[in-house]
Amino acid sequence: MKTILKKINFITVMKSNNTGSGKDPYKRFSKWYDSIFEPLNSGLRAIGMKMFPPQAGMKVLDIGCGTGAHLKLYQNAGCEVYGVDASPSMFGQAKEKLGEEANLHFGDASNMPYPDNQFDLITSSTVLHEMAAAVRSNVLKEAKRVLKKDGHILLIDFHSGPLKPLKGWFYKIIITIAEISAGRKHFKNYRQFMRSGGLDALIEKHGLIIEQRKILSGGNMVIYILQKNKEDENEK
């Protein structure tokens, strides 16, 4: 609860200090980001890693890698890590955290510089809901392209429901306040994501196969382990 309230306060300050300040809303706060958000995100990531445990030597790509906190877990497990992020300041934090051994790309995840069938695992944690609908769909299309035929996708994001009474409703109010505080464009994309069916709709649109699903926080969060449709691959 305390970490969620911290998130709301932090996002509100971030919004007020970045109005008209340029293209990178994280510039002033990237160094503080992990201390605010990691207490909230670490539990979700730990569950995701239990659902699909990393193995040494796996090639792992994190879309929207931010400060590199998620990739660091896979790096520590002996994986070969890759990350994509469009925020210069967050990208800089990731480079510092992960070192020279990490393969990081600054740019747009809807047009990634990787060959087809490259990665064993692709992750994206609370990133897709921030994107415009067309960008979000293109990013998942790109993820399918660079994923190995027998690879997996791990997605963590907000769930469109249904919510459990009381607990789910309470967390929904807190999440909505946080998303509104992040700014008009961010909240518009979040609303569109939720109204269109969230990850469920994206997964169906792109023909991905659900291997595992875990719903958390009273129905407000969901973690998916996905694979490409083998029939789609055979048609290529």
C-alpha angles and dihedrals in degrees: 000000000000091000091053091051090048088053092054093049092046095049091048091053091044091053094048093049096046103047103134091348097127141270100311111068091180096058098104096037109037092103091055097041099095095048090056104036106028095073086058098040101039094074092053092048092049090054091048091052091050090051091052110015116208121242126207112264096026116138107232127188121193114200109211091013094180111181092353095251093133094045090049089067091055092043089054088052091058098259126144102244132209128178140187125199136158098205112094093205095047090045089054091052091050092052091051094047098044101035131205095318092069120088105221128178124197110212150055118339091208089071109034124180096229129111122245120279095017109134136062092200134018119192134190121178122195091328109104095066090061093060130087112258096253093047092047092054093047091050092055090046089054091047090057091049096054095039118101116247091253095034129118137229121213114199126184119183147118116309123226093222159186094231127213114243117266100352094050094042092049094051090045091058091049093047092048092052090050093049093048089050091055091070142269098284093046092049092046090055091045092052092048090049092052097042092050092055102269119234092345091065093044092050092051093045093054096042096240120165117235111226097168137002130186123184117204143174095043092307097314099106132043136188121201132191107200142179135196118263106260091210090058090051092050091053092060 
